Amino acid sequence: MDAIVAEAVSKRFGETQALDQVSLSLRPGTVLGLLGPNGAGKTTMVRILATLLLPDSGRIMVDGHDLLRNPQAVRRVIGLTGQYASVDDKLTGMENLILIARLLGQSRSQARTRARELLRDFSLEEAAGRAVQTYSGGMRRRLDLAASLVGNPRILYLDEPTTGLDPRARKQLWQRLRGMVAAGMTVLLTTQYLEEADALADDIVVIDRGRVIAKGTPDALKEQVGGQILRLRPRDPLQLAEIAEAVAALIGEMPDVDGRTVSCPVSDPALLTQVVRRLDEQGLALQDFSLRGASLDDVFLKLTGHRAESGETAEEGDQGA
């Protein structure tokens, strides 16, 4: 049985169709990456799955429970880490976790024991007695993640959990997430860091303007783009348009032009030789060129028409998520 099954879920905010017939499923003990630009509907979907919003239509089963008929049963098996910290700056790390445990119905001794366990698991023991306002960004996010685990959820929703973290703190959090999944946790992850989705997700669903536009494993989605990506950087930036047109004449469509680079998918290795010969004939010199495997960023560009960092305005349902 799948941990989550959502069928034809729709949600409208006034004139904005935030979700339009979205369907997805999540296998137990795996990570599903929910990708899309800002305003695509990711956070709206998470809030519905977390029982914080009601869908206008659709059917959702979470851990075998009908979300609309029995939301209390769903809340008992899920944890949520949103885009914004849910912990209290004025309280210590220990006090925050104890407070959440008590709100979940644990006794004082159970709450204190669970708080100690999580502070140890997330390497926050030394900071347990300090006010959260003194924590670094990485420490705050670790505490926020610990807070979502106080109730021992079977399913965890992570809505852009590493936003604002430096690369080192982000990779430390990845390690902890991998450990949790290896221990049996099921995770739904939204992120705009495509490297993060590639590193963590077993399966990916891409949504844009409230609709699902692609599903599959990271490798399967990359295959849709092509085996490899050719990138060309001109010696003279003013020749960028000419190089793009020369490549377009060979591949039959306009390549992507990003800053000072021209790039396109390559299914035939012979294309590299053809491109270099054509540019040489036209007197167009390159500073460098490379041929590499497709990335999720390339997938995102092909599916949405822009790279992940080129987001839209936030969806109405995302406010305060």
Residue pairs with C-beta under 8 A, 6 or more apart in sequence:
1 28
1 64
2 25
2 26
2 27
2 28
2 61
3 26
3 27
3 28
3 62
3 63
3 154
3 155
3 186
4 24
4 25
4 26
4 32
4 49
4 60
4 61
4 62
4 63
4 155
4 186
4 188
5 25
5 26
5 59
5 60
5 61
6 22
6 23
6 24
6 25
6 45
6 49
6 58
6 59
6 60
6 61
7 23
7 58
7 59
7 60
8 21
8 22
8 23
8 57
8 58
8 59
9 19
9 21
9 22
9 23
9 45
9 48
9 55
9 57
9 58
9 59
9 60
10 17
10 19
10 20
10 21
10 22
10 55
10 56
10 57
10 58
11 17
11 18
11 19
11 41
11 44
11 48
11 53
11 55
11 56
11 210
11 317
12 18
12 56
13 315
13 316
13 317
14 316
16 315
16 316
17 209
17 210
18 41
18 44
18 210
18 315
18 316
18 317
19 41
19 44
19 45
19 48
19 55
19 210
20 209
20 210
20 211
21 58
21 211
22 41
22 45
22 58
22 207
22 210
22 211
22 212
23 212
24 32
24 34
24 205
24 212
24 215
26 32
26 155
26 186
26 188
26 203
27 186
27 202
27 203
28 184
28 186
29 181
29 184
29 185
29 186
30 181
30 186
30 187
30 202
30 203
31 177
31 181
31 186
31 187
31 188
31 189
31 200
31 201
31 202
31 203
32 187
32 188
32 189
32 201
32 202
32 203
32 204
32 205
33 189
33 190
33 191
33 197
33 200
33 201
33 203
33 204
33 205
33 218
34 42
34 45
34 46
34 188
34 189
34 190
34 204
34 205
34 207
35 42
35 190
35 191
35 192
35 194
35 197
35 204
35 205
35 206
35 207
35 296
35 300
35 308
36 42
36 206
36 207
36 208
36 304
37 192
37 208
37 304
37 306
37 308
37 310
37 311
37 312
38 192
38 311
38 312
38 313
38 314
38 315
38 318
39 209
39 311
39 312
39 313
39 314
39 315
39 318
40 207
40 208
40 209
40 210
40 312
40 315
41 207
41 209
41 210
41 315
41 317
42 159
42 190
42 207
43 82
43 83
43 159
43 190
43 315
43 317
43 318
43 321
44 53
44 315
44 317
44 318
45 207
46 80
46 82
46 157
46 159
46 188
46 190
46 321
47 53
47 317
47 321
48 54
48 55
48 60
48 67
49 60
49 62
49 67
49 78
49 157
49 188
50 78
50 80
50 157
51 67
51 71
51 74
51 75
52 321
53 317
54 68
55 68
59 66
59 68
60 66
60 67
60 68
61 67
62 74
62 77
62 78
62 155
63 73
63 74
63 77
63 78
63 154
63 155
65 73
65 74
65 77
67 74
76 151
77 153
77 154
77 155
78 153
78 154
78 155
78 156
78 157
79 148
79 149
79 150
79 151
79 153
79 155
79 156
79 157
80 148
80 156
80 157
80 159
81 144
81 145
81 147
81 148
81 156
81 157
81 158
81 159
81 161
82 159
82 321
83 159
83 160
83 163
83 318
83 321
84 320
84 321
85 140
85 141
85 143
85 144
86 144
86 147
86 148
87 93
87 96
87 132
87 140
87 143
87 144
87 147
88 95
88 96
88 99
88 132
89 131
89 132
89 133
90 131
90 132
90 133
91 99
91 131
91 132
92 128
92 129
92 130
92 131
92 132
93 119
93 124
93 127
93 128
93 129
93 130
93 132
93 135
93 143
94 115
94 116
94 119
94 128
94 129
96 132
96 143
96 147
97 111
97 114
97 115
97 118
97 119
97 143
97 146
97 147
97 150
98 108
98 111
98 112
98 115
100 147
100 150
101 110
101 111
101 114
101 115
101 150
101 151
102 108
102 111
104 150
104 151
106 114
106 150
114 150
115 128
115 150
116 125
116 128
118 124
118 146
118 149
118 150
119 125
119 128
119 146
121 146
121 176
122 142
122 143
122 145
122 146
122 176
123 142
124 139
124 142
124 143
124 146
127 134
127 135
127 139
132 140
132 143
135 143
136 169
137 164
137 165
137 166
137 169
138 165
138 166
138 168
138 169
138 172
138 173
141 161
141 162
141 165
141 169
141 173
142 172
142 173
142 176
144 161
145 158
145 161
145 173
145 176
148 156
149 156
149 180
153 185
154 184
154 185
154 186
155 185
155 186
155 187
155 188
156 180
156 185
156 186
156 187
156 188
157 187
157 188
158 177
158 187
158 188
158 189
158 190
158 191
159 190
159 321
160 190
160 191
160 192
161 173
161 189
161 191
162 169
162 170
162 173
162 174
162 191
162 193
162 196
163 192
165 173
170 193
170 196
174 196
174 199
174 200
177 187
177 200
178 200
180 187
181 187
181 200
187 200
189 196
189 197
189 200
189 201
191 197
192 308
192 309
192 311
193 308
194 295
194 296
194 297
194 299
194 300
194 308
195 296
197 204
197 218
197 296
198 218
198 295
198 296
201 218
202 217
203 215
203 216
203 217
204 214
204 215
204 216
204 217
204 218
204 221
204 296
205 212
205 214
205 215
206 212
206 213
206 214
206 215
206 221
206 299
206 300
206 303
206 304
207 213
208 303
208 304
213 303
213 304
214 221
214 224
214 299
214 303
216 224
218 296
221 296
221 299
222 293
222 294
222 295
222 296
222 298
222 299
223 294
224 299
224 302
225 265
225 294
225 298
225 299
225 302
226 265
226 266
226 267
226 294
227 265
227 266
227 267
227 293
227 294
228 265
228 266
228 269
228 291
228 292
228 293
228 294
229 263
229 264
229 265
229 266
229 291
229 292
229 293
229 294
229 295
229 298
230 263
230 264
230 265
230 266
230 271
230 272
230 275
230 289
230 290
230 291
231 261
231 262
231 263
231 289
231 290
231 291
231 292
232 243
232 247
232 261
232 262
232 263
232 275
232 279
232 286
232 289
233 260
233 261
233 262
233 286
233 287
233 288
233 289
234 240
234 243
234 260
234 262
234 284
234 285
234 286
234 287
235 285
235 286
235 287
236 285
237 260
239 284
239 285
240 257
240 260
240 262
241 257
242 282
242 284
243 262
243 279
243 284
243 286
244 254
244 255
244 257
244 262
246 275
246 278
246 279
246 282
246 284
247 255
247 262
247 264
247 275
248 254
248 255
249 278
250 271
250 274
250 275
250 278
251 264
251 271
255 262
255 263
255 264
256 262
256 263
256 264
256 301
258 307
263 298
265 294
265 298
265 302
266 272
266 291
269 291
272 289
272 291
276 286
276 289
279 285
279 286
297 307
297 308
300 306
300 307
300 308
301 307
